[in-house]
Amino acid sequence: MPSNVWDEVPDWGGVGALRLDRAGALGAAVWELQPGHSQFVYHFHHASEELLVVLRGAPTVRMHDGDHVLREGDVVSFPRGPEGGHQIRNDGDETARVLLVSTNASPDVSEYPDTGKVGINLGGEYRFHRVGDAVDNAGPE
């Protein structure tokens, strides 16, 4: 690892991430969010669980029960299912940095209620579909 790993976090137009490691199904990444930016849209997983640790700043996390402003050192877990729904935003004036640890289950299905989409993770290959495109439940034929 470089001596100053934080210099390696890319900037993707206000949001960047640095994957730290994956050990089997467990993975972690450091995310930086510039003021006014967010990490993904509101979503939840059916197979993976996540843990958020605030390293710097005061990010806001939208959860199933509303918005919560966090501070450095706060830890929040996101269980599987709708009660683990989340979106991390930076509504503040300073850069926010968080550590996200995930079980990275595969396969996994994520739901994005605000966009009407579902995402399927098949071992690192991601596919996104609109819920409205669903066919009847008669089976695969």
ChimeraX commands (.cxc) that place a marker at each C-alpha (Angstrom):
marker #1 position 0.00,0.00,0.00 radius 0.5
marker #1 position 1.31,3.51,-0.74 radius 0.5
marker #1 position 2.52,5.49,2.27 radius 0.5
marker #1 position -0.35,7.93,1.84 radius 0.5
marker #1 position -3.24,5.78,0.63 radius 0.5
marker #1 position -5.65,8.76,0.75 radius 0.5
marker #1 position -3.84,10.36,-2.20 radius 0.5
marker #1 position -4.95,7.36,-4.26 radius 0.5
marker #1 position -8.73,7.89,-3.89 radius 0.5
marker #1 position -9.96,8.79,-7.39 radius 0.5
marker #1 position -12.32,11.69,-8.01 radius 0.5
marker #1 position -15.33,10.75,-10.13 radius 0.5
marker #1 position -16.84,14.20,-10.33 radius 0.5
marker #1 position -17.30,14.68,-6.60 radius 0.5
marker #1 position -17.37,11.05,-5.50 radius 0.5
marker #1 position -14.49,8.61,-5.37 radius 0.5
marker #1 position -13.73,5.20,-3.90 radius 0.5
marker #1 position -10.66,3.16,-3.11 radius 0.5
marker #1 position -11.20,-0.58,-2.74 radius 0.5
marker #1 position -9.06,-1.72,0.15 radius 0.5
marker #1 position -9.27,-5.49,0.04 radius 0.5
marker #1 position -11.46,-8.47,-0.51 radius 0.5
marker #1 position -10.96,-11.56,1.60 radius 0.5
marker #1 position -13.37,-14.14,0.26 radius 0.5
marker #1 position -16.83,-12.63,0.51 radius 0.5
marker #1 position -15.74,-9.75,2.77 radius 0.5
marker #1 position -14.70,-6.47,1.18 radius 0.5
marker #1 position -14.08,-2.85,2.11 radius 0.5
marker #1 position -13.73,0.48,0.34 radius 0.5
marker #1 position -13.06,4.05,1.39 radius 0.5
marker #1 position -15.44,6.54,-0.20 radius 0.5
marker #1 position -14.92,10.29,-0.40 radius 0.5
marker #1 position -17.88,12.54,-1.06 radius 0.5
marker #1 position -17.40,16.17,-1.94 radius 0.5
marker #1 position -20.05,18.65,-0.74 radius 0.5
marker #1 position -23.33,18.21,-2.60 radius 0.5
marker #1 position -22.60,14.67,-3.86 radius 0.5
marker #1 position -23.91,11.22,-3.01 radius 0.5
marker #1 position -22.84,7.59,-3.26 radius 0.5
marker #1 position -25.37,5.77,-5.49 radius 0.5
marker #1 position -29.11,6.16,-5.14 radius 0.5
marker #1 position -31.22,4.83,-2.28 radius 0.5
marker #1 position -31.03,1.02,-2.36 radius 0.5
marker #1 position -31.01,-2.17,-0.34 radius 0.5
marker #1 position -29.56,-5.65,-0.81 radius 0.5
marker #1 position -31.25,-9.03,-0.46 radius 0.5
marker #1 position -28.07,-11.03,0.25 radius 0.5
marker #1 position -25.28,-8.63,1.30 radius 0.5
marker #1 position -24.95,-6.75,4.56 radius 0.5
marker #1 position -22.95,-3.53,4.91 radius 0.5
marker #1 position -21.31,-1.56,7.70 radius 0.5
marker #1 position -20.55,2.17,7.48 radius 0.5
marker #1 position -17.84,3.88,9.55 radius 0.5
marker #1 position -17.51,7.67,9.31 radius 0.5
marker #1 position -13.83,8.59,9.05 radius 0.5
marker #1 position -14.17,12.31,8.37 radius 0.5
marker #1 position -16.88,14.92,8.00 radius 0.5
marker #1 position -20.59,14.77,8.66 radius 0.5
marker #1 position -22.32,12.74,5.94 radius 0.5
marker #1 position -26.07,12.27,5.86 radius 0.5
marker #1 position -27.39,8.76,5.43 radius 0.5
marker #1 position -30.92,8.23,4.19 radius 0.5
marker #1 position -32.28,5.07,5.77 radius 0.5
marker #1 position -35.68,3.34,5.77 radius 0.5
marker #1 position -36.72,5.53,8.71 radius 0.5
marker #1 position -35.47,8.89,7.36 radius 0.5
marker #1 position -32.30,10.99,7.15 radius 0.5
marker #1 position -29.60,10.83,9.82 radius 0.5
marker #1 position -26.66,13.25,10.02 radius 0.5
marker #1 position -23.59,11.34,11.14 radius 0.5
marker #1 position -20.28,12.47,12.60 radius 0.5
marker #1 position -16.75,11.13,12.75 radius 0.5
marker #1 position -16.59,7.78,14.50 radius 0.5
marker #1 position -20.25,6.87,13.97 radius 0.5
marker #1 position -20.91,3.29,12.88 radius 0.5
marker #1 position -24.13,2.21,11.15 radius 0.5
marker #1 position -25.05,-1.26,9.93 radius 0.5
marker #1 position -27.30,-1.99,6.98 radius 0.5
marker #1 position -28.94,-5.42,7.26 radius 0.5
marker #1 position -30.36,-7.33,4.32 radius 0.5
marker #1 position -33.77,-6.29,3.04 radius 0.5
marker #1 position -35.78,-3.06,3.04 radius 0.5
marker #1 position -34.79,-2.18,6.63 radius 0.5
marker #1 position -31.18,-1.94,5.39 radius 0.5
marker #1 position -32.04,0.62,2.72 radius 0.5
marker #1 position -29.52,3.44,2.48 radius 0.5
marker #1 position -27.99,6.28,0.49 radius 0.5
marker #1 position -24.96,8.25,1.68 radius 0.5
marker #1 position -24.85,11.97,0.87 radius 0.5
marker #1 position -22.66,14.88,1.76 radius 0.5
marker #1 position -24.95,17.82,2.52 radius 0.5
marker #1 position -22.15,19.62,4.41 radius 0.5
marker #1 position -19.47,22.08,3.35 radius 0.5
marker #1 position -16.42,19.80,3.80 radius 0.5
marker #1 position -15.32,16.53,2.21 radius 0.5
marker #1 position -16.78,13.46,3.92 radius 0.5
marker #1 position -14.87,10.17,4.04 radius 0.5
marker #1 position -16.46,6.85,4.98 radius 0.5
marker #1 position -15.38,3.23,5.17 radius 0.5
marker #1 position -17.90,0.74,3.79 radius 0.5
marker #1 position -17.48,-2.92,4.64 radius 0.5
marker #1 position -19.66,-5.43,2.80 radius 0.5
marker #1 position -20.23,-9.16,2.84 radius 0.5
marker #1 position -20.34,-9.03,-1.00 radius 0.5
marker #1 position -22.66,-12.01,-1.29 radius 0.5
marker #1 position -22.92,-13.53,-4.73 radius 0.5
marker #1 position -25.39,-13.79,-6.17 radius 0.5
marker #1 position -27.06,-10.69,-4.77 radius 0.5
marker #1 position -30.07,-8.65,-5.79 radius 0.5
marker #1 position -30.32,-4.94,-5.02 radius 0.5
marker #1 position -33.49,-2.89,-5.25 radius 0.5
marker #1 position -33.54,0.83,-6.08 radius 0.5
marker #1 position -37.07,1.94,-5.07 radius 0.5
marker #1 position -36.72,5.53,-6.31 radius 0.5
marker #1 position -35.79,4.46,-9.84 radius 0.5
marker #1 position -37.89,1.29,-10.13 radius 0.5
marker #1 position -34.81,-0.80,-10.92 radius 0.5
marker #1 position -33.27,-3.99,-9.61 radius 0.5
marker #1 position -29.61,-4.93,-9.90 radius 0.5
marker #1 position -28.26,-8.44,-10.03 radius 0.5
marker #1 position -24.67,-9.19,-9.02 radius 0.5
marker #1 position -23.42,-12.48,-10.41 radius 0.5
marker #1 position -19.86,-12.74,-9.14 radius 0.5
marker #1 position -18.85,-9.22,-10.15 radius 0.5
marker #1 position -20.96,-9.05,-13.30 radius 0.5
marker #1 position -23.75,-6.54,-12.73 radius 0.5
marker #1 position -27.05,-6.44,-14.60 radius 0.5
marker #1 position -29.76,-3.83,-14.09 radius 0.5
marker #1 position -33.42,-4.17,-15.04 radius 0.5
marker #1 position -36.59,-2.17,-14.55 radius 0.5
marker #1 position -39.18,-3.74,-12.28 radius 0.5
marker #1 position -41.86,-2.64,-14.78 radius 0.5
marker #1 position -40.31,-4.93,-17.41 radius 0.5
marker #1 position -41.14,-8.03,-15.34 radius 0.5
marker #1 position -42.96,-10.87,-17.07 radius 0.5
marker #1 position -45.66,-13.03,-15.51 radius 0.5
marker #1 position -44.75,-15.59,-12.86 radius 0.5
marker #1 position -45.49,-18.57,-15.11 radius 0.5
marker #1 position -41.82,-19.55,-15.26 radius 0.5
marker #1 position -38.86,-19.10,-17.56 radius 0.5
marker #1 position -40.47,-20.35,-20.79 radius 0.5
marker link #1:1,2 radius 0.2
marker link #1:2,3 radius 0.2
marker link #1:3,4 radius 0.2
marker link #1:4,5 radius 0.2
marker link #1:5,6 radius 0.2
marker link #1:6,7 radius 0.2
marker link #1:7,8 radius 0.2
marker link #1:8,9 radius 0.2
marker link #1:9,10 radius 0.2
marker link #1:10,11 radius 0.2
marker link #1:11,12 radius 0.2
marker link #1:12,13 radius 0.2
marker link #1:13,14 radius 0.2
marker link #1:14,15 radius 0.2
marker link #1:15,16 radius 0.2
marker link #1:16,17 radius 0.2
marker link #1:17,18 radius 0.2
marker link #1:18,19 radius 0.2
marker link #1:19,20 radius 0.2
marker link #1:20,21 radius 0.2
marker link #1:21,22 radius 0.2
marker link #1:22,23 radius 0.2
marker link #1:23,24 radius 0.2
marker link #1:24,25 radius 0.2
marker link #1:25,26 radius 0.2
marker link #1:26,27 radius 0.2
marker link #1:27,28 radius 0.2
marker link #1:28,29 radius 0.2
marker link #1:29,30 radius 0.2
marker link #1:30,31 radius 0.2
marker link #1:31,32 radius 0.2
marker link #1:32,33 radius 0.2
marker link #1:33,34 radius 0.2
marker link #1:34,35 radius 0.2
marker link #1:35,36 radius 0.2
marker link #1:36,37 radius 0.2
marker link #1:37,38 radius 0.2
marker link #1:38,39 radius 0.2
marker link #1:39,40 radius 0.2
marker link #1:40,41 radius 0.2
marker link #1:41,42 radius 0.2
marker link #1:42,43 radius 0.2
marker link #1:43,44 radius 0.2
marker link #1:44,45 radius 0.2
marker link #1:45,46 radius 0.2
marker link #1:46,47 radius 0.2
marker link #1:47,48 radius 0.2
marker link #1:48,49 radius 0.2
marker link #1:49,50 radius 0.2
marker link #1:50,51 radius 0.2
marker link #1:51,52 radius 0.2
marker link #1:52,53 radius 0.2
marker link #1:53,54 radius 0.2
marker link #1:54,55 radius 0.2
marker link #1:55,56 radius 0.2
marker link #1:56,57 radius 0.2
marker link #1:57,58 radius 0.2
marker link #1:58,59 radius 0.2
marker link #1:59,60 radius 0.2
marker link #1:60,61 radius 0.2
marker link #1:61,62 radius 0.2
marker link #1:62,63 radius 0.2
marker link #1:63,64 radius 0.2
marker link #1:64,65 radius 0.2
marker link #1:65,66 radius 0.2
marker link #1:66,67 radius 0.2
marker link #1:67,68 radius 0.2
marker link #1:68,69 radius 0.2
marker link #1:69,70 radius 0.2
marker link #1:70,71 radius 0.2
marker link #1:71,72 radius 0.2
marker link #1:72,73 radius 0.2
marker link #1:73,74 radius 0.2
marker link #1:74,75 radius 0.2
marker link #1:75,76 radius 0.2
marker link #1:76,77 radius 0.2
marker link #1:77,78 radius 0.2
marker link #1:78,79 radius 0.2
marker link #1:79,80 radius 0.2
marker link #1:80,81 radius 0.2
marker link #1:81,82 radius 0.2
marker link #1:82,83 radius 0.2
marker link #1:83,84 radius 0.2
marker link #1:84,85 radius 0.2
marker link #1:85,86 radius 0.2
marker link #1:86,87 radius 0.2
marker link #1:87,88 radius 0.2
marker link #1:88,89 radius 0.2
marker link #1:89,90 radius 0.2
marker link #1:90,91 radius 0.2
marker link #1:91,92 radius 0.2
marker link #1:92,93 radius 0.2
marker link #1:93,94 radius 0.2
marker link #1:94,95 radius 0.2
marker link #1:95,96 radius 0.2
marker link #1:96,97 radius 0.2
marker link #1:97,98 radius 0.2
marker link #1:98,99 radius 0.2
marker link #1:99,100 radius 0.2
marker link #1:100,101 radius 0.2
marker link #1:101,102 radius 0.2
marker link #1:102,103 radius 0.2
marker link #1:103,104 radius 0.2
marker link #1:104,105 radius 0.2
marker link #1:105,106 radius 0.2
marker link #1:106,107 radius 0.2
marker link #1:107,108 radius 0.2
marker link #1:108,109 radius 0.2
marker link #1:109,110 radius 0.2
marker link #1:110,111 radius 0.2
marker link #1:111,112 radius 0.2
marker link #1:112,113 radius 0.2
marker link #1:113,114 radius 0.2
marker link #1:114,115 radius 0.2
marker link #1:115,116 radius 0.2
marker link #1:116,117 radius 0.2
marker link #1:117,118 radius 0.2
marker link #1:118,119 radius 0.2
marker link #1:119,120 radius 0.2
marker link #1:120,121 radius 0.2
marker link #1:121,122 radius 0.2
marker link #1:122,123 radius 0.2
marker link #1:123,124 radius 0.2
marker link #1:124,125 radius 0.2
marker link #1:125,126 radius 0.2
marker link #1:126,127 radius 0.2
marker link #1:127,128 radius 0.2
marker link #1:128,129 radius 0.2
marker link #1:129,130 radius 0.2
marker link #1:130,131 radius 0.2
marker link #1:131,132 radius 0.2
marker link #1:132,133 radius 0.2
marker link #1:133,134 radius 0.2
marker link #1:134,135 radius 0.2
marker link #1:135,136 radius 0.2
marker link #1:136,137 radius 0.2
marker link #1:137,138 radius 0.2
marker link #1:138,139 radius 0.2
marker link #1:139,140 radius 0.2
marker link #1:140,141 radius 0.2
view
